[in-house]
Amino acid sequence: MSNIPKIPKTLHVLLVEDDPADAFLIRSMLEEARGTSFKANVASSLGDALAWLASNPCHAVVLDLSLPDSRGLATFHQVRQEHPALPVVVLTGLDDESLALQAVSEGAQDFLVKGQVRERRLTQALHHAIGRQRRLLRVERALEHSQEEERVAREIAKHLLPTTAPKIEGFDLFGHSIPRGASGGDLLDWYQMPSGAWRIAIGDVTGHGLGPSLLMATTRAYLRAYASMGVSIEETLEKTNAALMEDLGDSRNVTLFLAELEPGGRKLTYASAGHVPGILFDGNGAVRERLFSTGLPLGVIENANYPKEEPLEIEAGDLLVFPTDGVLDAVRSNQGHFGVDGVIQAVRQRVTNRGGLVTAENVVESIFTCVATWTQGKEPADDCTVVALRCMA
Protein backbone atom coordinates (compact mmCIF):
# COMPACT_ATOMS: atom_id res chain seq x y z
CA MET A 1 0.00 0.00 0.00
CA SER A 2 1.18 3.57 -0.61
CA ASN A 3 2.28 5.63 2.36
CA ILE A 4 -0.08 8.24 3.76
CA PRO A 5 1.81 11.41 4.72
CA LYS A 6 1.61 12.59 8.31
CA ILE A 7 -0.91 15.35 8.93
CA PRO A 8 0.80 18.67 9.77
CA LYS A 9 0.17 20.66 12.93
CA THR A 10 -2.32 22.95 11.14
CA LEU A 11 -5.26 21.21 9.46
CA HIS A 12 -6.60 22.77 6.26
CA VAL A 13 -10.39 22.65 5.96
CA LEU A 14 -12.36 23.83 2.93
CA LEU A 15 -15.76 25.28 3.82
CA VAL A 16 -18.07 25.22 0.79
CA GLU A 17 -20.81 27.70 1.71
CA ASP A 18 -22.45 30.46 -0.35
CA ASP A 19 -24.01 32.35 2.59
CA PRO A 20 -21.39 34.88 3.80
CA ALA A 21 -22.84 35.06 7.32
CA ASP A 22 -22.81 31.27 7.79
CA ALA A 23 -19.34 31.06 6.27
CA PHE A 24 -17.99 33.73 8.63
CA LEU A 25 -19.51 32.07 11.70
CA ILE A 26 -18.24 28.56 10.93
CA ARG A 27 -14.83 29.79 9.85
CA SER A 28 -14.48 31.73 13.12
CA MET A 29 -15.43 28.65 15.17
CA LEU A 30 -12.79 26.58 13.41
CA GLU A 31 -9.99 29.08 13.70
CA GLU A 32 -10.73 29.67 17.40
CA ALA A 33 -11.13 25.98 18.30
CA ARG A 34 -9.27 24.63 21.33
CA GLY A 35 -6.67 21.90 21.04
CA THR A 36 -6.41 21.72 17.24
CA SER A 37 -5.16 24.35 14.81
CA PHE A 38 -7.50 24.72 11.81
CA LYS A 39 -6.96 26.87 8.74
CA ALA A 40 -10.37 27.42 7.14
CA ASN A 41 -10.68 28.35 3.47
CA VAL A 42 -14.03 29.27 1.93
CA ALA A 43 -15.49 28.54 -1.52
CA SER A 44 -18.93 29.90 -2.42
CA SER A 45 -19.68 27.48 -5.28
CA LEU A 46 -18.95 23.89 -6.23
CA GLY A 47 -16.85 25.01 -9.19
CA ASP A 48 -14.69 27.22 -6.97
CA ALA A 49 -14.35 24.40 -4.45
CA LEU A 50 -13.19 21.85 -7.02
CA ALA A 51 -10.75 24.34 -8.51
CA TRP A 52 -9.28 25.08 -5.08
CA LEU A 53 -9.02 21.39 -4.17
CA ALA A 54 -7.17 20.68 -7.40
CA SER A 55 -4.20 22.81 -6.36
CA ASN A 56 -4.22 23.06 -2.55
CA PRO A 57 -3.67 20.65 0.35
CA CYS A 58 -6.84 19.85 2.25
CA HIS A 59 -7.64 17.51 5.12
CA ALA A 60 -11.44 17.78 5.19
CA VAL A 61 -14.35 19.48 3.44
CA VAL A 62 -17.42 20.97 5.13
CA LEU A 63 -19.95 20.93 2.29
CA ASP A 64 -23.29 22.68 1.82
CA LEU A 65 -25.60 20.68 -0.45
CA SER A 66 -27.34 23.76 -1.88
CA LEU A 67 -24.96 25.90 -3.92
CA PRO A 68 -25.45 28.33 -6.82
CA ASP A 69 -24.10 25.80 -9.34
CA SER A 70 -25.17 22.51 -7.76
CA ARG A 71 -27.92 21.18 -5.51
CA GLY A 72 -28.65 18.01 -3.58
CA LEU A 73 -26.67 14.78 -3.60
CA ALA A 74 -25.09 15.65 -6.95
CA THR A 75 -22.98 18.19 -5.02
CA PHE A 76 -21.59 15.52 -2.72
CA HIS A 77 -21.22 12.98 -5.53
CA GLN A 78 -19.03 15.30 -7.60
CA VAL A 79 -16.70 16.07 -4.70
CA ARG A 80 -16.51 12.37 -3.84
CA GLN A 81 -15.88 11.40 -7.46
CA GLU A 82 -12.95 13.77 -7.91
CA HIS A 83 -11.53 13.36 -4.37
CA PRO A 84 -12.56 9.92 -3.08
CA ALA A 85 -10.02 9.90 -0.23
CA LEU A 86 -11.03 13.30 1.17
CA PRO A 87 -13.31 13.22 4.24
CA VAL A 88 -16.53 15.22 3.74
CA VAL A 89 -18.77 16.58 6.49
CA VAL A 90 -22.13 17.73 5.09
CA LEU A 91 -23.47 21.13 6.17
CA THR A 92 -27.22 21.31 5.73
CA GLY A 93 -30.35 23.32 6.30
CA LEU A 94 -33.28 21.62 8.02
CA ASP A 95 -34.98 21.05 4.65
CA ASP A 96 -31.94 19.11 3.49
CA GLU A 97 -31.58 16.78 6.48
CA SER A 98 -32.89 13.70 4.66
CA LEU A 99 -30.42 14.35 1.83
CA ALA A 100 -27.63 14.76 4.37
CA LEU A 101 -28.48 11.42 5.95
CA GLN A 102 -28.42 9.80 2.52
CA ALA A 103 -25.04 11.39 1.83
CA VAL A 104 -23.72 9.87 5.07
CA SER A 105 -25.00 6.45 3.99
CA GLU A 106 -23.08 6.92 0.73
CA GLY A 107 -19.78 7.87 2.34
CA ALA A 108 -19.96 11.32 3.94
CA GLN A 109 -18.40 11.19 7.40
CA ASP A 110 -21.04 13.26 9.23
CA PHE A 111 -23.62 15.99 8.80
CA LEU A 112 -24.17 19.29 10.60
CA VAL A 113 -27.35 21.35 10.69
CA LYS A 114 -27.11 25.09 10.10
CA GLY A 115 -28.10 27.16 13.09
CA GLN A 116 -27.41 24.23 15.44
CA VAL A 117 -23.64 23.97 15.04
CA ARG A 118 -21.47 24.73 18.07
CA GLU A 119 -17.69 24.72 18.26
CA ARG A 120 -17.45 21.42 20.17
CA ARG A 121 -19.81 19.63 17.77
CA LEU A 122 -18.01 21.02 14.73
CA THR A 123 -14.52 20.10 15.95
CA GLN A 124 -15.76 16.66 17.08
CA ALA A 125 -17.11 16.03 13.57
CA LEU A 126 -13.83 17.04 11.94
CA HIS A 127 -11.62 15.16 14.44
CA HIS A 128 -13.59 11.99 13.87
CA ALA A 129 -13.92 12.47 10.09
CA ILE A 130 -10.20 12.99 9.53
CA GLY A 131 -9.16 10.16 11.84
CA ARG A 132 -11.74 7.74 10.55
CA GLN A 133 -11.07 8.45 6.88
CA ARG A 134 -7.36 7.84 7.37
CA ARG A 135 -8.15 4.62 9.18
CA LEU A 136 -10.47 3.47 6.40
CA LEU A 137 -7.73 4.13 3.87
CA ARG A 138 -5.46 1.83 5.84
CA VAL A 139 -7.78 -0.92 7.01
CA GLU A 140 -6.12 -4.04 5.78
CA ARG A 141 -7.91 -6.75 3.89
CA ALA A 142 -8.52 -9.87 5.91
CA LEU A 143 -5.39 -11.99 6.11
CA GLU A 144 -5.30 -15.74 6.49
CA HIS A 145 -3.46 -16.29 9.74
CA SER A 146 -1.65 -19.47 10.52
CA GLN A 147 -2.86 -21.50 13.50
CA GLU A 148 0.06 -20.22 15.55
CA GLU A 149 -0.76 -16.56 14.77
CA GLU A 150 -4.36 -17.13 15.77
CA ARG A 151 -3.28 -18.79 19.02
CA VAL A 152 -1.00 -15.86 19.88
CA ALA A 153 -3.73 -13.35 19.03
CA ARG A 154 -6.22 -15.11 21.28
CA GLU A 155 -3.74 -15.18 24.16
CA ILE A 156 -3.06 -11.46 23.80
CA ALA A 157 -6.76 -10.64 23.81
CA LYS A 158 -7.44 -12.97 26.74
CA HIS A 159 -4.82 -11.50 29.05
CA LEU A 160 -5.14 -7.79 28.24
CA LEU A 161 -8.87 -7.27 28.70
CA PRO A 162 -10.02 -7.01 32.34
CA THR A 163 -12.10 -9.89 33.65
CA THR A 164 -13.65 -8.14 36.65
CA ALA A 165 -14.46 -4.55 37.51
CA PRO A 166 -13.05 -2.87 40.63
CA LYS A 167 -15.19 -1.90 43.60
CA ILE A 168 -15.38 1.89 43.59
CA GLU A 169 -17.22 3.43 46.52
CA GLY A 170 -20.51 4.94 45.36
CA PHE A 171 -20.18 3.64 41.80
CA ASP A 172 -20.98 0.57 39.72
CA LEU A 173 -18.58 -0.09 36.81
CA PHE A 174 -18.75 -2.70 34.06
CA GLY A 175 -17.26 -3.16 30.61
CA HIS A 176 -17.26 -5.79 27.91
CA SER A 177 -15.49 -6.25 24.59
CA ILE A 178 -16.31 -8.62 21.71
CA PRO A 179 -13.44 -8.91 19.21
CA ARG A 180 -13.95 -9.34 15.49
CA GLY A 181 -12.25 -12.63 14.77
CA ALA A 182 -9.48 -14.22 16.85
CA SER A 183 -8.59 -11.00 18.65
CA GLY A 184 -9.43 -7.34 18.49
CA GLY A 185 -7.93 -3.88 18.48
CA ASP A 186 -10.26 -2.36 21.08
CA LEU A 187 -8.75 -1.20 24.35
CA LEU A 188 -10.64 -1.59 27.63
CA ASP A 189 -8.95 -0.90 30.95
CA TRP A 190 -9.30 0.65 34.40
CA TYR A 191 -6.69 1.25 37.09
CA GLN A 192 -6.10 3.29 40.22
CA MET A 193 -3.82 6.32 40.45
CA PRO A 194 -1.38 7.01 43.29
CA SER A 195 -3.84 9.70 44.44
CA GLY A 196 -6.59 7.10 44.80
CA ALA A 197 -8.47 8.33 41.72
CA TRP A 198 -9.67 5.76 39.19
CA ARG A 199 -8.96 6.02 35.49
CA ILE A 200 -11.13 4.41 32.83
CA ALA A 201 -9.77 3.94 29.31
CA ILE A 202 -11.59 2.80 26.20
CA GLY A 203 -9.99 2.93 22.77
CA ASP A 204 -9.96 1.60 19.24
CA VAL A 205 -6.87 0.66 17.23
CA THR A 206 -7.22 0.63 13.45
CA GLY A 207 -8.25 -2.82 12.24
CA HIS A 208 -8.47 -6.08 14.15
CA GLY A 209 -6.31 -9.14 14.57
CA LEU A 210 -2.76 -9.72 15.76
CA GLY A 211 -1.26 -6.36 14.73
CA PRO A 212 -3.92 -4.19 16.39
CA SER A 213 -3.82 -6.43 19.49
CA LEU A 214 -0.11 -5.76 19.87
CA LEU A 215 -0.62 -2.02 19.42
CA MET A 216 -3.47 -2.10 21.92
CA ALA A 217 -1.12 -3.80 24.37
CA THR A 218 1.51 -1.13 23.75
CA THR A 219 -0.98 1.70 24.27
CA ARG A 220 -2.27 0.07 27.45
CA ALA A 221 1.29 -0.21 28.79
CA TYR A 222 1.97 3.48 28.15
CA LEU A 223 -1.26 4.53 29.89
CA ARG A 224 -0.51 2.44 32.96
CA ALA A 225 3.11 3.58 33.14
CA TYR A 226 2.18 7.26 33.07
CA ALA A 227 -0.60 6.66 35.58
CA SER A 228 1.85 5.09 38.02
CA MET A 229 3.86 8.32 37.85
CA GLY A 230 0.78 10.46 38.52
CA VAL A 231 0.90 12.14 35.10
CA SER A 232 -2.20 14.23 34.31
CA ILE A 233 -4.79 13.09 31.77
CA GLU A 234 -3.86 15.62 29.11
CA GLU A 235 -0.11 15.01 29.48
CA THR A 236 -0.69 11.24 29.44
CA LEU A 237 -2.36 11.50 26.02
CA GLU A 238 0.35 13.85 24.74
CA LYS A 239 3.16 11.53 25.88
CA THR A 240 1.37 8.43 24.60
CA ASN A 241 0.82 10.11 21.23
CA ALA A 242 4.51 11.01 21.01
CA ALA A 243 5.53 7.42 21.80
CA LEU A 244 3.02 5.89 19.39
CA MET A 245 4.15 8.11 16.53
CA GLU A 246 7.23 5.89 16.32
CA ASP A 247 5.30 2.63 16.84
CA LEU A 248 2.38 3.20 14.48
CA GLY A 249 4.11 4.34 11.30
CA ASP A 250 1.71 5.49 8.59
CA SER A 251 -0.73 2.62 8.68
CA ARG A 252 -2.68 2.95 11.95
CA ASN A 253 -3.95 5.29 14.62
CA VAL A 254 -5.68 4.94 17.97
CA THR A 255 -8.81 6.69 19.22
CA LEU A 256 -8.85 6.87 23.00
CA PHE A 257 -11.25 8.16 25.66
CA LEU A 258 -9.50 8.61 29.02
CA ALA A 259 -11.56 9.55 32.09
CA GLU A 260 -10.58 10.09 35.72
CA LEU A 261 -12.97 9.69 38.64
CA GLU A 262 -11.93 11.65 41.70
CA PRO A 263 -11.47 9.59 44.88
CA GLY A 264 -14.44 9.77 47.21
CA GLY A 265 -16.18 12.33 45.02
CA ARG A 266 -18.63 12.68 42.17
CA LYS A 267 -16.49 14.53 39.67
CA LEU A 268 -15.25 13.02 36.43
CA THR A 269 -12.63 14.64 34.20
CA TYR A 270 -11.79 13.45 30.70
CA ALA A 271 -9.85 14.06 27.53
CA SER A 272 -10.52 12.26 24.26
CA ALA A 273 -8.26 11.54 21.30
CA GLY A 274 -10.75 11.45 18.42
CA HIS A 275 -12.93 8.82 20.09
CA VAL A 276 -16.69 8.62 19.54
CA PRO A 277 -18.61 10.66 22.14
CA GLY A 278 -19.42 9.24 25.54
CA ILE A 279 -22.95 9.85 26.83
CA LEU A 280 -24.06 11.03 30.27
CA PHE A 281 -27.63 10.03 31.21
CA ASP A 282 -29.61 11.16 34.22
CA GLY A 283 -31.52 8.80 36.51
CA ASN A 284 -34.52 8.78 34.17
CA GLY A 285 -32.53 7.83 31.09
CA ALA A 286 -32.53 11.32 29.56
CA VAL A 287 -29.30 12.47 27.91
CA ARG A 288 -27.64 15.12 30.08
CA GLU A 289 -24.53 15.62 28.01
CA ARG A 290 -22.37 14.16 25.25
CA LEU A 291 -18.66 13.92 25.88
CA PHE A 292 -17.01 14.99 22.64
CA SER A 293 -13.37 14.51 21.67
CA THR A 294 -10.77 17.13 22.58
CA GLY A 295 -8.12 16.21 19.99
CA LEU A 296 -7.20 14.04 17.02
CA PRO A 297 -6.59 10.28 17.30
CA LEU A 298 -3.21 9.21 18.66
CA GLY A 299 -0.57 8.69 16.01
CA VAL A 300 -1.91 11.23 13.51
CA ILE A 301 0.23 14.34 14.16
CA GLU A 302 3.28 15.06 16.27
CA ASN A 303 3.08 17.33 19.33
CA ALA A 304 -0.71 17.09 19.42
CA ASN A 305 -2.60 18.70 22.31
CA TYR A 306 -5.38 16.98 24.26
CA PRO A 307 -6.95 19.52 26.64
CA LYS A 308 -9.14 18.04 29.34
CA GLU A 309 -12.73 19.19 29.80
CA GLU A 310 -14.05 20.84 32.95
CA PRO A 311 -15.01 18.24 35.60
CA LEU A 312 -18.50 16.76 35.22
CA GLU A 313 -20.67 16.79 38.33
CA ILE A 314 -22.12 13.28 38.65
CA GLU A 315 -25.40 12.92 40.52
CA ALA A 316 -27.01 9.88 42.15
CA GLY A 317 -28.54 7.64 39.48
CA ASP A 318 -26.48 9.14 36.63
CA LEU A 319 -25.05 6.76 34.08
CA LEU A 320 -22.04 7.23 31.79
CA VAL A 321 -21.78 5.04 28.69
CA PHE A 322 -18.67 4.81 26.52
CA PRO A 323 -18.87 2.78 23.24
CA THR A 324 -16.41 2.17 20.41
CA ASP A 325 -16.91 2.57 16.67
CA GLY A 326 -17.89 -1.06 16.20
CA VAL A 327 -21.06 -0.57 18.25
CA LEU A 328 -22.17 2.60 16.45
CA ASP A 329 -21.26 1.27 13.00
CA ALA A 330 -23.13 -2.05 13.32
CA VAL A 331 -25.25 -2.20 10.16
CA ARG A 332 -28.74 -3.43 9.39
CA SER A 333 -29.68 -3.96 5.77
CA ASN A 334 -31.57 -0.97 4.34
CA GLN A 335 -31.71 0.77 7.74
CA GLY A 336 -28.17 2.04 8.23
CA HIS A 337 -26.06 2.08 11.36
CA PHE A 338 -27.02 1.32 14.96
CA GLY A 339 -25.59 4.71 15.88
CA VAL A 340 -25.78 6.84 18.99
CA ASP A 341 -29.59 6.69 18.86
CA GLY A 342 -29.41 2.91 19.16
CA VAL A 343 -27.26 3.22 22.29
CA ILE A 344 -29.67 5.74 23.79
CA GLN A 345 -32.68 3.52 23.14
CA ALA A 346 -30.90 0.49 24.60
CA VAL A 347 -30.17 2.42 27.79
CA ARG A 348 -33.73 3.67 28.08
CA GLN A 349 -35.00 0.10 27.87
CA ARG A 350 -33.25 -0.44 31.19
CA VAL A 351 -34.92 2.44 33.01
CA THR A 352 -37.39 1.10 35.57
CA ASN A 353 -40.91 2.38 36.11
CA ARG A 354 -39.62 4.24 39.15
CA GLY A 355 -37.06 6.10 37.09
CA GLY A 356 -34.00 4.32 38.50
CA LEU A 357 -31.35 2.58 36.43
CA VAL A 358 -30.38 -1.07 36.85
CA THR A 359 -26.76 -2.21 37.12
CA ALA A 360 -24.00 -1.12 34.77
CA GLU A 361 -23.65 -4.75 33.67
CA ASN A 362 -27.35 -4.90 32.73
CA VAL A 363 -26.99 -1.73 30.68
CA VAL A 364 -23.99 -3.09 28.78
CA GLU A 365 -25.83 -6.38 28.18
CA SER A 366 -28.83 -4.43 26.89
CA ILE A 367 -26.67 -2.53 24.39
CA PHE A 368 -25.08 -5.72 23.04
CA THR A 369 -28.48 -7.41 22.83
CA CYS A 370 -29.88 -4.48 20.87
CA VAL A 371 -26.86 -4.49 18.54
CA ALA A 372 -27.40 -8.21 17.86
CA THR A 373 -31.08 -7.56 17.16
CA TRP A 374 -30.22 -4.62 14.91
CA THR A 375 -27.75 -6.66 12.83
CA GLN A 376 -30.22 -9.58 12.74
CA GLY A 377 -27.63 -11.88 14.27
CA LYS A 378 -24.88 -11.10 11.77
CA GLU A 379 -21.39 -10.60 13.15
CA PRO A 380 -20.39 -6.89 13.24
CA ALA A 381 -17.61 -5.86 10.89
CA ASP A 382 -15.51 -4.39 13.72
CA ASP A 383 -14.64 -5.01 17.36
CA CYS A 384 -17.39 -3.91 19.75
CA THR A 385 -16.73 -2.56 23.26
CA VAL A 386 -18.90 -0.75 25.81
CA VAL A 387 -18.15 0.60 29.30
CA ALA A 388 -20.86 1.77 31.70
CA LEU A 389 -20.35 3.68 34.95
CA ARG A 390 -23.33 4.30 37.24
CA CYS A 391 -23.42 6.56 40.28
CA MET A 392 -25.16 4.58 43.01
CA ALA A 393 -25.56 7.21 45.72
HELIX and SHEET records of a PDB file:
HELIX    1   1 PRO A   20  GLU A   31  1                                  12    
HELIX    2   2 LEU A   46  SER A   55  1                                  10    
HELIX    3   3 LEU A   73  GLU A   82  1                                  10    
HELIX    4   4 LEU A   94  ASP A   96  5                                   3    
HELIX    5   5 GLU A   97  SER A  105  1                                   9    
HELIX    6   6 GLU A  119  ARG A  138  1                                  20    
HELIX    7   7 GLN A  147  LEU A  160  1                                  14    
HELIX    8   8 LEU A  210  SER A  228  1                                  19    
HELIX    9   9 ILE A  233  LEU A  248  1                                  16    
HELIX   10  10 ASP A  325  LEU A  328  1                                   4    
HELIX   11  11 GLY A  339  ARG A  348  1                                  10    
HELIX   12  12 ALA A  360  TRP A  374  1                                  15    
SHEET    1   A 5 SER A  37  ALA A  43  0                                        
SHEET    2   A 5 THR A  10  VAL A  16  1                                        
SHEET    3   A 5 ALA A  60  ASP A  64  1                                        
SHEET    4   A 5 VAL A  88  THR A  92  1                                        
SHEET    5   A 5 ASP A 110  VAL A 113  1                                        
SHEET    1   B 2 SER A  66  LEU A  67  0                                        
SHEET    2   B 2 SER A  70  ARG A  71 -1                                        
SHEET    1   C 5 PHE A 171  ILE A 178  0                                        
SHEET    2   C 5 CYS A 384  CYS A 391 -1                                        
SHEET    3   C 5 LEU A 319  PRO A 323 -1                                        
SHEET    4   C 5 GLY A 278  PHE A 281 -1                                        
SHEET    5   C 5 VAL A 287  LEU A 291 -1                                        
SHEET    1   D 5 ASP A 186  GLN A 192  0                                        
SHEET    2   D 5 TRP A 198  VAL A 205 -1                                        
SHEET    3   D 5 VAL A 254  LEU A 261 -1                                        
SHEET    4   D 5 LYS A 267  ALA A 273 -1                                        
SHEET    5   D 5 LEU A 312  GLU A 313 -1                                        
SHEET    1   E 2 VAL A 331  ARG A 332  0                                        
SHEET    2   E 2 GLY A 336  HIS A 337 -1                                        
END                                                                             
